């Protein structure tokens, strides 16, 4: 890295600045965080020009770095480079902005729960509603990417229902042919996270719903049983 003092200050201010302080040092799946001043088992460049991490990155505590929207850490598991941490969201003044109900974690301004029990789209939505939630609705690119990162860190090989389904006559290009579970339509100009070649159920006579498949959107039969993601608002 460059050795100038100006570059060091730029790195600390714009890349590494952490907005949440605390001593949580385990991830959402219970993995222990790697120390920020360690390169084992995962090498990284969260270091200043003198070879030490910025003062915001202490010990092995979970932190929100300026290059990522959520609170995370590298893990001590050689097979898992990094994971998100279950830490309540903070605003710019580091005040708590809302707590999530039991079983949910703060993510992108919402509360999220990954459910490993497999259900049809409809039964999954009912289960979320019973907890005062809905199936997750990644309407913005930022939230979609953050939610994908969570799914990836928690076992990205599994399919998960999200809260969108096909309505009316199916067409990839017809405005309003896809709706979120809150009733709003997926517009053509909206950010969309379809996997290449998807959706592709054009001639299906069965109801189509949307899942994360290989961490991207994919249409599937609503009757199929899959894992799912619930989303609620912080208290």
Secondary structure, 3 states (H helix, E strand, C coil): CCCCHHHHHHHHHHCCCCCCCCCCCECCCCCEECCCCCCCCCCCCCCCCCCCCCCCCCCCCCECCCCCCCCEEEECCCCCCEEECCCCCECCCCCECCCCCCCCEEECCEEEEEEEEEECHHHHHHHHHHCCCEECCCCCHHHHHHHHHHHHHCCCCCCEEEEEEECCCCCCCCCCCEEECCCCECCCCCCCCECCCCCCCCCCCCCEEEEEECCEEEEEECCCCEEEEEEECCC
